[in-house]
């Protein structure tokens, strides 16, 4: 009986993950969202400059908080909050602590994000 429950639990978890990863899945409509966006990404700080046209950003949403995991050893962005703009776009535009512009939809991701004046992330990617 334990084995049946383990397999049933694994099946439910895999269905949840595959459902959350759909390309047509809109991050504005879900409390749980996982999506991979591919395209141009870059990061610059005082000690390094990383840039690629073939990078990827994995976006994970839980509740109202977003986590952006970058490829190519670019540091991640965590705890980003958004305001809904229209039916299918989320925007974070905050100029209080530097330029923090993030726009996400089911099809595209755009980021121009600065932190501590010297750290800059840019993304122009799509799914």
VOPAGU-2260 file (C-alpha; in pm, 1 decimal, decimal comma):
REM VOPAGU-2260
SITE   aa  ch    i         X         Y         Z
SITE  UNK   A    0       0,0       0,0       0,0
SITE  UNK   A    1     289,9     235,8      73,2
SITE  UNK   A    2     428,3     182,8    -275,8
SITE  UNK   A    3      93,0     265,5    -433,9
SITE  UNK   A    4      71,8     590,0    -233,3
SITE  UNK   A    5     427,8     684,2    -334,6
SITE  UNK   A    6     352,3     627,3    -702,9
SITE  UNK   A    7      23,4     815,9    -678,6
SITE  UNK   A    8     197,3    1107,9    -504,9
SITE  UNK   A    9     471,6    1114,1    -769,6
SITE  UNK   A   10     210,8    1108,7   -1045,6
SITE  UNK   A   11      22,2    1402,5    -891,4
SITE  UNK   A   12     343,6    1600,6    -847,9
SITE  UNK   A   13     454,3    1537,1   -1206,4
SITE  UNK   A   14     115,0    1644,7   -1339,5
SITE  UNK   A   15     140,7    1966,0   -1140,3
SITE  UNK   A   16     489,8    2037,0   -1274,0
SITE  UNK   A   17     399,6    1963,1   -1636,8
SITE  UNK   A   18      86,3    2175,5   -1611,1
SITE  UNK   A   19     285,5    2464,3   -1463,5
SITE  UNK   A   20     539,7    2445,1   -1746,9
SITE  UNK   A   21     301,8    2483,9   -2042,2
SITE  UNK   A   22     412,8    2741,7   -2301,4
SITE  UNK   A   23      62,2    2885,5   -2314,1
SITE  UNK   A   24      51,9    2920,0   -1937,8
SITE  UNK   A   25      11,8    3283,5   -1836,4
SITE  UNK   A   26     198,3    3393,9   -1521,8
SITE  UNK   A   27     -72,2    3652,5   -1447,0
SITE  UNK   A   28    -339,8    3383,9   -1401,1
SITE  UNK   A   29    -161,6    3145,4   -1165,9
SITE  UNK   A   30     -41,1    3135,2    -806,9
SITE  UNK   A   31     214,5    2874,4    -915,0
SITE  UNK   A   32     403,9    2927,9   -1239,7
SITE  UNK   A   33     725,3    2786,4   -1383,9
SITE  UNK   A   34     845,7    2892,9   -1727,3
SITE  UNK   A   35    1171,0    2913,8   -1923,9
SITE  UNK   A   36    1239,6    3216,6   -2142,2
SITE  UNK   A   37    1527,6    3208,3   -2393,6
SITE  UNK   A   38    1708,7    3496,3   -2558,0
SITE  UNK   A   39    1957,3    3775,0   -2485,3
SITE  UNK   A   40    2065,0    3808,1   -2122,4
SITE  UNK   A   41    2341,7    4007,8   -1958,1
SITE  UNK   A   42    2484,3    4102,9   -1621,3
SITE  UNK   A   43    2745,3    4364,1   -1529,9
SITE  UNK   A   44    2899,2    4454,1   -1195,6
SITE  UNK   A   45    3231,9    4599,0   -1076,0
SITE  UNK   A   46    3423,1    4274,2   -1131,7
SITE  UNK   A   47    3254,4    4096,9   -1423,3
SITE  UNK   A   48    3055,6    4135,0   -1742,4
SITE  UNK   A   49    2850,8    3840,7   -1875,1
SITE  UNK   A   50    2648,4    3858,0   -2195,4
SITE  UNK   A   51    2496,8    3599,6   -2430,8
SITE  UNK   A   52    2234,0    3591,4   -2702,1
SITE  UNK   A   53    2153,2    3226,5   -2625,1
SITE  UNK   A   54    2081,1    3248,2   -2252,9
SITE  UNK   A   55    1783,0    3136,5   -2052,2
SITE  UNK   A   56    1588,4    3258,4   -1752,5
SITE  UNK   A   57    1375,7    3020,4   -1547,7
SITE  UNK   A   58    1088,6    3208,1   -1385,1
SITE  UNK   A   59     926,5    3062,9   -1074,4
SITE  UNK   A   60     619,6    3227,0    -920,2
SITE  UNK   A   61     477,5    3126,1    -585,2
SITE  UNK   A   62     196,3    3345,4    -459,8
SITE  UNK   A   63     286,8    3706,7    -544,9
SITE  UNK   A   64     664,5    3661,1    -540,5
SITE  UNK   A   65     885,9    3582,9    -841,0
SITE  UNK   A   66    1227,4    3419,5    -860,4
SITE  UNK   A   67    1440,3    3460,9   -1175,3
SITE  UNK   A   68    1713,0    3198,3   -1223,0
SITE  UNK   A   69    1965,0    3291,4   -1493,1
SITE  UNK   A   70    2195,0    3069,7   -1700,7
SITE  UNK   A   71    2563,6    3145,9   -1762,4
SITE  UNK   A   72    2652,6    3201,4   -1394,4
SITE  UNK   A   73    2449,8    3522,9   -1376,5
SITE  UNK   A   74    2327,8    3592,1   -1021,0
SITE  UNK   A   75    1959,2    3525,6    -959,9
SITE  UNK   A   76    1691,9    3784,0    -874,8
SITE  UNK   A   77    1459,9    3691,5    -588,2
SITE  UNK   A   78    1142,2    3824,3    -429,7
SITE  UNK   A   79    1027,5    4048,8    -714,9
SITE  UNK   A   80     667,5    4175,8    -676,8
SITE  UNK   A   81     446,3    4283,5    -967,8
SITE  UNK   A   82     146,7    4497,2   -1056,3
SITE  UNK   A   83     -92,6    4351,3   -1313,7
SITE  UNK   A   84    -113,1    4555,7   -1635,7
SITE  UNK   A   85    -397,9    4450,9   -1862,5
SITE  UNK   A   86    -512,1    4092,3   -1899,5
SITE  UNK   A   87    -182,0    3922,1   -1973,5
SITE  UNK   A   88     111,2    4135,0   -1853,6
SITE  UNK   A   89     281,0    4193,8   -1520,3
SITE  UNK   A   90     503,5    4497,5   -1467,4
SITE  UNK   A   91     743,4    4591,9   -1190,2
SITE  UNK   A   92     861,3    4949,3   -1241,6
SITE  UNK   A   93    1033,1    5097,0    -937,0
SITE  UNK   A   94    1273,3    5388,0    -966,1
SITE  UNK   A   95    1313,2    5447,4    -591,7
SITE  UNK   A   96    1611,4    5211,1    -552,0
SITE  UNK   A   97    1750,9    5246,5    -905,1
SITE  UNK   A   98    1598,2    5125,1   -1227,8
SITE  UNK   A   99    1392,9    4812,5   -1161,8
SITE  UNK   A  100    1186,4    4737,5   -1469,3
SITE  UNK   A  101    1056,2    4383,4   -1523,8
SITE  UNK   A  102     777,5    4296,6   -1768,4
SITE  UNK   A  103     652,2    3941,7   -1806,9
SITE  UNK   A  104     379,3    3778,8   -2016,3
SITE  UNK   A  105     309,3    3427,2   -2137,6
SITE  UNK   A  106     523,4    3494,8   -2447,2
SITE  UNK   A  107     799,1    3738,3   -2340,8
SITE  UNK   A  108    1023,0    3860,7   -2060,9
SITE  UNK   A  109    1197,6    4200,3   -2051,4
SITE  UNK   A  110    1422,2    4310,1   -1766,0
SITE  UNK   A  111    1632,9    4618,3   -1697,4
SITE  UNK   A  112    1717,3    4587,5   -1329,6
SITE  UNK   A  113    1981,1    4768,4   -1126,0
SITE  UNK   A  114    2086,4    4698,4    -770,0
SITE  UNK   A  115    2336,0    4889,4    -556,3
SITE  UNK   A  116    2404,8    5118,0    -857,0
SITE  UNK   A  117    2678,1    4884,8    -989,0
SITE  UNK   A  118    2483,8    4562,0   -1061,7
SITE  UNK   A  119    2282,0    4557,2   -1384,8
SITE  UNK   A  120    2070,5    4274,7   -1530,7
SITE  UNK   A  121    1915,2    4292,9   -1879,5
SITE  UNK   A  122    1691,0    4039,7   -2051,6
SITE  UNK   A  123    1508,4    4029,8   -2382,8
SITE  UNK   A  124    1369,2    3676,9   -2409,9
SITE  UNK   A  125    1068,6    3475,4   -2522,8
SITE  UNK   A  126     908,8    3130,9   -2477,2
